[in-house]
Amino acid sequence: MVEIDISSDLEAVTEQIQKAIAKLQDLDSKRQQLAQQIQNLNGVAMYLRGKETSDISPVENDEDTE
């Protein structure tokens, strides 16, 4: 029968948990940054769409006056 070293197994599992928590925190931070970038880009896109439709002016064509 194989002996189980509970204290070393618990230590190994605890270390894996800590690594997983650190990785999760890093991924969450990156997710928040990406969400913020998306919000910023959406704001810029909305601003540009507004400018595109409100700043349309007739184009004068000098060739037609000849």
CYANA upper distance limits for C-alpha pairs under 8 A (distance plus 0.5 A):
  4 ILE  CA      9 ASP  CA      8.48
  5 ASP  CA      9 ASP  CA      6.69
  6 ILE  CA     10 LEU  CA      6.42
  7 SER  CA     11 GLU  CA      6.62
  8 SER  CA     12 ALA  CA      6.64
  9 ASP  CA     13 VAL  CA      6.64
 10 LEU  CA     14 THR  CA      6.48
 11 GLU  CA     15 GLU  CA      6.65
 12 ALA  CA     16 GLN  CA      6.81
 13 VAL  CA     17 ILE  CA      6.68
 14 THR  CA     18 GLN  CA      6.74
 15 GLU  CA     19 LYS  CA      6.74
 16 GLN  CA     20 ALA  CA      6.59
 17 ILE  CA     21 ILE  CA      6.62
 18 GLN  CA     22 ALA  CA      6.71
 19 LYS  CA     23 LYS  CA      6.66
 20 ALA  CA     24 LEU  CA      6.56
 21 ILE  CA     25 GLN  CA      6.65
 22 ALA  CA     26 ASP  CA      6.74
 23 LYS  CA     27 LEU  CA      6.65
 24 LEU  CA     28 ASP  CA      6.49
 25 GLN  CA     29 SER  CA      6.62
 26 ASP  CA     30 LYS  CA      6.79
 27 LEU  CA     31 ARG  CA      6.55
 28 ASP  CA     32 GLN  CA      6.65
 29 SER  CA     33 GLN  CA      6.79
 30 LYS  CA     34 LEU  CA      6.63
 31 ARG  CA     35 ALA  CA      6.59
 32 GLN  CA     36 GLN  CA      6.67
 33 GLN  CA     37 GLN  CA      6.74
 34 LEU  CA     38 ILE  CA      6.68
 35 ALA  CA     39 GLN  CA      6.73
 36 GLN  CA     40 ASN  CA      6.67
 37 GLN  CA     41 LEU  CA      6.60
 38 ILE  CA     42 ASN  CA      6.54
 39 GLN  CA     43 GLY  CA      6.71
 40 ASN  CA     44 VAL  CA      6.82
 41 LEU  CA     45 ALA  CA      6.55
 42 ASN  CA     46 MET  CA      6.60
 43 GLY  CA     47 TYR  CA      6.71
 44 VAL  CA     48 LEU  CA      6.64
 45 ALA  CA     49 ARG  CA      6.54
 46 MET  CA     50 GLY  CA      6.70
 47 TYR  CA     51 LYS  CA      6.79
 48 LEU  CA     52 GLU  CA      6.48
 49 ARG  CA     53 THR  CA      6.94
 50 GLY  CA     54 SER  CA      6.63
 51 LYS  CA     55 ASP  CA      6.15
 52 GLU  CA     56 ILE  CA      7.12
 61 ASN  CA     65 THR  CA      8.18
 62 ASP  CA     66 GLU  CA      7.90
